[in-house]
Amino acid sequence: MRKIIFFITISTLILGIIGWWYYQKNTYSKEILKLEIIGPEKVNLGDEVEYIVKYRNNGDVRLEEPKLIFEYPTHSILEKGAHIREEINSKKLGGPIYPGQERTIKFRARLLGKENEVKVAKAWLSFRPRNLSARYESVTTCNTLIEHVPITFQFDLPSKIESGREFDFRLNYFSNTDFPLSDLGIKIEYPDGFEFKSATPKSLGDKEWEIPILNKAEGGRIEITGDLQGEVGENKIFKAMLGIWQGGEFVILKEIYKGVEIVEPNLYIIQQINGNPEYVASPGDLLHYEIFLRNLGKEPLENLFVVIRLKGEAYDLDTVNTLTGNFQAGDNSVLFDWRKNHQLEFLNPQEEAKIEFWVELKKEWDVSNIEEEKNPTIKDEISVLGTRKEFETKVNSRLEIVQKGYFQDEVFGNSGPMPPRVGEKTTFTIIWQVRNYFNKVKDIKVKATLPQNVELTGKIFPEDQSQKFAFDSQSHEIIWNIGELEPGTGVINDPLNIAFQVSLRPTSDQKGSPALLIKEARIIGEDEWTSQIIDSTSPEIDTTLPDDPTISEETGKVQ
């Protein structure tokens, strides 16, 4: 009996060892097949992306009947004949994968999406290890970030609107993408209280537009007219989206928002400057002060004497002028008395008297200490019969644009005949320099129009400004959307610059004369301190290029 038990024990142990060996021989880990997708970490919109699917048999068993599935990121633009989900059978993969064997297969596409959107490519490889009936599958992914969408899309919309008043606004778009964009569309979402009136070009249902194919350095605009109802102080948000229609789905490439505030005009009048009780001054202004005195008492006022003291660095006190008063330079005051102003001699209850004077503001003053000089004001203190009243007037910033043109430059390197020749293309460099003096200014735009025989080449420097650069191919208007500028920009440090290249093909009627390259440049922005729209201009430039010392009057004439 003891021998039988021993024999059974030994037999069981031997069978267990044999089973374990057989199990080890026939089990298989799917991790033995290494599968990966090699692709870029970051791309720009429309860049061609190459995905390399790489797989290797790291085991000692042949892998039979391999099958690969590759799925492109959503909304990819594929090569002709390709599908968003590609299935590749064993024959196309080259048959079984032998131990140590490595293979690759490539896939190409262009990625669509918004900035900072992550696009995911996926791959599955299934196989059957030799001598096994079970199939295994390895899975992997590759993430690619859309880092930059080189399309300008921006609102040209006032930040303050009176309730119920009709107004116009624009949506500007411009592409600097190497790949032509087709099937484009624009959608807009209006805030509550907005009533759509009209649009150019015509819309699809007041909120949607089809955009023609957009090549590099091309753009356009949509102009919308409507009115907005709301309570004073209420903020309204406009939203717009630019995208591509793909398979009936709208793929958003750019999404923008702009808020506006409902305001109402101020009507309360005590003092007027240039006919406006809420006047905001600008450097270089001639100011016409009108001071109104109303008797709100029950008794007449007699023999009034009025002193107006001027306070502020911006006044040019040498320009003070008054017909019925006297200026005292010692304390910067203008004096009015009843002897020269008959209205001040006797003022009955509810009657009103007026005195007036003129003074100019300086065009510029020292801004070396910008913290002291930013957000400037001018003040006038009125004293009469022991009562003092001070009025404060805000002063706009000075926003300046300088437009220059060159043939010889170190930015792009121009080409073509100089002097220009009829029917032949010559390129030139246009440089815009912007300065902002006293206050922070927002929503700054520089606009200029190119003649019909002048085109953009797409070269823009510095590159970080290219996304703020827009061009309407129909009107030939260029818009540089700068955004915000701090006070002192270009005054206590270097000006903000942008350079872009244009090409001229002169026409026969220009022969013997200079050819216009770009029309007057105008800069416009909203002063954050004064809430006023301020602007200035710089003259047009023709092929005589006054800023290029290598070009003469004669050289600039078309041949």
Buried (B, 14 or more C-beta within 10 A) or exposed (E): EEEEEEEEEEEEEEEEEEEEEEEEEEEBEBEBBBBBBEBBEEBBBBBEBEBEBBBBBEBEBBBBBBBBBBBBBBBBBBEEEBEBEBEBEBEEBEEBBEBEBEBEBEBEBBBBBBBEBEBEBBBBBBBBBEEEEEEBEBEBEBEBBBBBBBBBBBBBBBBEBBBEEEBBBBBBBBBBBEBEBEEBBBBBEBBEBBEBEEBEEEBEEBBEBEBEEBBBBBBBBBBBBBBBBBEEEBEBEBBBBBBBEBEEEBBBBBBBEBEBBBBEEEEEEEBBBEEEBBBBBBBEBEBBBBBBBEBEEEEEBEEBBBBBBBBBBBBBEEBBBBEBBEBEEEEBBBBBBBEBBEBBBBBEEEEEBEBBBBBBBBEBBEBEEBEEBBBBBBEBBBBBEEEEEEBEBBBBBBBBBBBBBBBBBEBBEBEBEBBBBBEEBBBBBBBBBBBBBBBBBEBBBBBBBBBEBBBBBBBBBEEEBBBBBBBBBEEBBBBBBBEBBEBBBBBEEEBBBBBBBBBBBBBEEBBEBBBBBBBBBBBBBBBBBBBBBBBBBBEBBBBBBEEBEEBEEEBBBBE
